[in-house]
Amino acid sequence: MKQSQRNMKKSLFSLCTMLIVHVVSAQVDDPIVMTVNGEDVTRSEFEYSYNKNNTDLVVDKASLDEYVELFVNYKLKVAAAKEAQLDTMASFQKEVADYRAQQAEEYLIDSAFIEQEARKTYEATVQNIGPDGLFQASHILIRLPQHASADQQVQAKQRIDSLYMLLKNGADFSEVAKHNSEDPGSARNGGMLPWLYKGQLLKEFETVALAMQPGEMSRPILSPVGYHIIYMNDRKQFEPYEYHREGILHFLDQRGIRAHAKRSMGEKLAARMGGGITPEEALDFAERGLDAKYPEFRFLMHEFYEGSLLYEISVREVWDKAAQDEKGLEKYFKKNKKNYRYDEPVYRGLVVHCISEDVLKEVKKVVKKQPQEEWVPIIRSAFNSDSLMQVRMVRGPFTLGKSIHADYYAFGKGERPDTIAGLPVTGVVGKLQKKGPDTYKDVRGEVTADYQNHLEQLWVKDLRKKYTVVLYPEVIATVNKH
C-alpha cells in the first residue's frame, strides 16, 4: 500500500515538474505589455483580447492605441472589483466554478471513444438497412376493421378500386391521398411516408414496395389494416458515414455519450500515469493542469473571471446607481436638455376610445394633475371592470403617421377616422411637445443610458488617479508582430 502511494506521488511530482518547466518557458517568451495596480498583463493575454474583439465581424474596430486605452479602463474596473472583494462572494465563486467545469468538459473527454461509438452506430444502421437500401413511398389507405363483415369488405374493395381507376386516368396521387386516404399521418402530406427500410412496415406492404422502382404505382393490395395503393417516390442506398456523422454525434450526445467518453479518458490517463491512480484522480489532476497545457483555455477562464467581476462592479458603480438616482437624472437632463430636442413634434399621452362624450370628459378629469406614468392604471380602475369596459387606451408617445387617431385628434391631420365597435367616442389626453420633452421622465431610457455613460467616465477618471498604470510601448509595438 505504501509502495503504491509512493509511486502515485512520484507520478504526480513528475507531471507537476513538467508543467512548471512549461510555464517558466512560456513566461520567457511572453513579455509584459502593461502593469495595472501592480498586476502584470502579458502580451499573449492582451493579444487574445485584442484579436478576439477586432475580428472582421466587429463593426466598430479599434486601432491598437485605442484598444490599449480601452483595455486599461477594463483592467482598472477589475482592480476596483477585487479591492471591493467581489471575488470572495460565494455566488461569484460558484458561477466561476460552474463555468470552469462546463468548459473543462471539452478537454476531458475521449474524442476517439466518441468517434468509435459513432462508427459502431453507423455500421449497425447499415446492417439493419441491408442490401435493399432505403425507399420513400406514398400510399392511399382504405381501412378495413379486423373483423369486417362481408358488406364492409365489399365496400372497402369498391372504394379502393374506384380510387385506383381515378389514378390510372391521370388524377394526381398526392391530391387523391389528401382527400381520401384514411391514414391521417401521411394523408396531410399527400400520402408520403418517411424514408424506410425492410422490416419497418407490414410484410404485405413491404413485399410489394421493395419490388417497385421510382415512378411506379401498385395495384390495390390487402394488408391486416386495409387496402393500399402504393406509389414509389424514390430509392437509394444509405449514404456514407461522413454524410451522417453530425447527426449520429447529436444522437449519441442526447443519450449521454459524453459521460462514457469522460470515463474512458479517465481510464486512459490513469493507465498512463500508473502507480495506482484512479480514473477520478487522473481526471481531477488533468483538469487542474488545463491552464498550463492549453493557453486558449487559460485565457477563456481568465476572461470569464474578470468579465464577471466587471459586470458586478459596473452594476454597483454605474448601472444601478444611475437607474435609482432620480435627482441625478433630473439634474443631468436639465443640463443637457438640448440633446433631447425633437426632430418633429411628439404627442405624449394616450388615445382613448370611450362609450360616450361624458366618459371622455371624466377621463380627462381623473388624470388631471396625475403623473402620466400612472394614467393607465387610474383610468382602468375608474372606468373598466370585468363586466364593463367603458374605455380602451392606446399608449403613446405618438409622432405623425404612427396612429390615424393620434394624427387626427392630437395633430389635427388627415380625415376623421372611423370609431371602433362599441366605443363611438374617441379623443386624446396628454400634451403636444413641439421642441422637446418637459421632464426626463418623458425620455427616461435615453437619459438613463447617457447618465450611465457620464457616471462611467467620472468613475474611470477617479480610477486612473487611484491606481498606477505602467505601459511598455516597446512591447506593445510587437503585438501581432513577433
Stockholm file with secondary structure:
# STOCKHOLM 1.0

chainA/1-482         MKQSQRNMKKSLFSLCTMLIVHVVSAQVDDPIVMTVNGEDVTRSEFEYSYNKNNTDLVVDKASLDEYVELFVNYKLKVAAAKEAQLDTMASFQKEVADYRAQQAEEYLIDSAFIEQEARKTYEATVQNIGPDGLFQASHILIRLPQHASADQQVQAKQRIDSLYMLLKNGADFSEVAKHNSEDPGSARNGGMLPWLYKGQLLKEFETVALAMQPGEMSRPILSPVGYHIIYMNDRKQFEPYEYHREGILHFLDQRGIRAHAKRSMGEKLAARMGGGITPEEALDFAERGLDAKYPEFRFLMHEFYEGSLLYEISVREVWDKAAQDEKGLEKYFKKNKKNYRYDEPVYRGLVVHCISEDVLKEVKKVVKKQPQEEWVPIIRSAFNSDSLMQVRMVRGPFTLGKSIHADYYAFGKGERPDTIAGLPVTGVVGKLQKKGPDTYKDVRGEVTADYQNHLEQLWVKDLRKKYTVVLYPEVIATVNKH
#=GR chainA/1-482 SS CHHHHHHHHHHHHHHHHHHHHHHHHHHHTSCEEEEETTEEEEHHHHHHHHHHTSSTTCSSCCCHHHHHHHHHHHHHHHHHHHHTTGGGCHHHHHHHHHHHHHHHGGGSSCHHHHHHHHHHHHHHHHHHHCTTCEEEEEEEEEECCTTCCHHHHHHHHHHHHHHHHHHHTTCCHHHHHHHHCSCHHHHTTTTBCCCBCTTSSCHHHHHHHTTCCTTCBCCCEEETTEEEEEEEEEEECCCCHHHHHHHHHHHHHHTTHHHHHHHHHHHHHHHHHCTTCCHHHHHHHHHHTHHHHCHHHHHHHHHHHHHHHHHHHHIIIIIHHHHHCHHHHHHHHHHTGGGGCCSSCEEEEEEEEESSHHHHHHHHHHHTTSCGGGHHHHHHHHHBCSSCBCEEEEECCBCTTSCHHHHHHTSCCSCCCCCBTTBCEEEEEEEEESSSCSSGGGGHHHHHHHHHHHHHHHHHHHHHHHSCEEECHHHHTTTTCC
#=GC SS_cons         CHHHHHHHHHHHHHHHHHHHHHHHHHHHTSCEEEEETTEEEEHHHHHHHHHHTSSTTCSSCCCHHHHHHHHHHHHHHHHHHHHTTGGGCHHHHHHHHHHHHHHHGGGSSCHHHHHHHHHHHHHHHHHHHCTTCEEEEEEEEEECCTTCCHHHHHHHHHHHHHHHHHHHTTCCHHHHHHHHCSCHHHHTTTTBCCCBCTTSSCHHHHHHHTTCCTTCBCCCEEETTEEEEEEEEEEECCCCHHHHHHHHHHHHHHTTHHHHHHHHHHHHHHHHHCTTCCHHHHHHHHHHTHHHHCHHHHHHHHHHHHHHHHHHHHIIIIIHHHHHCHHHHHHHHHHTGGGGCCSSCEEEEEEEEESSHHHHHHHHHHHTTSCGGGHHHHHHHHHBCSSCBCEEEEECCBCTTSCHHHHHHTSCCSCCCCCBTTBCEEEEEEEEESSSCSSGGGGHHHHHHHHHHHHHHHHHHHHHHHSCEEECHHHHTTTTCC
//
